[in-house]
Amino acid sequence: MDVPKKWQKILYKKHNYADNYFDKDAFLEGLRKNENVHLYTYLEVFTGMKTFMVQCDTIILYYVAYYLILSESVPKILLFSMNVCIPAIWLIWLKKTNIYSRSDIYESLKNLFVCCLIAYGGSPIIKTLATEIDTDTIYVSSALIFTLSLLFHDFGLSVPMVNTNFSTSLCLAASVFLISRLQNTSDSYYMLVLSYGLFNTFPKLRNVINDNVCSLLSVSVVTASLISTFLLQHYLPLFMFYIFCHACILRVVPRLFIKAQEWKETIHGPWDEATVRTN
């Protein structure tokens, strides 16, 4: 009696098995788990969440500036100073660290000057774009658009979903909604330039700091302190909620993420696309 030979995964050899036969043991022998998994450290996760929190604080800071202008409780010279200081700090940093060449800095200055001229000429028109929309709808729409911009924002990760230009455009669109509720054209211009500085210039400066200094502590402290001071003086419940969100995002979320990595499992096997192995 002929003993049937064990099935082999060889195409050029004739077997006494059906064409669609596959040995279960041979199938599981090729099973591999977590072959190319990158496990993040706590410091990497904490740095990423801190970058995310800084961007959220930037959006909240814009709302605070909007409220102060709307209530006429801030001098216009302060707004002008903010509009000048943010690009100035960015350019000084780039010059001191030699990250950008002189021509790159000149190009940035030219783009900034052109944007300021466009904002100055277009602010009377932009101010009237959403005047017919209900105020509550304006606030809800701006909050939703700002939240959507976080999905496409560049937090220093190279992923296909990141689209810096689209994220900046969403932030500027949300700013236009809020600007339509201001009383005069000069306030609209200051807020428009401020939105360009916070959502276009500042993220570039933040990423440069993150890449070269590996620390966002100073930026985080400044933005969080400004917002905390305002909320503590005006709305104590919002201040407590703001501190609670920071504690959760910066302390709880990284620990949960590190814990969840233990459950991560990716499998590879004969079903994967064939690749050429080089020894």
Summary of the structure (lengths in Angstrom):
residues: 279
radius of gyration: 27.2
end to end distance: 42.9
largest distance: 101.2
contacts: 699
relative contact order: 0.15
helix: 68%
strand: 1%
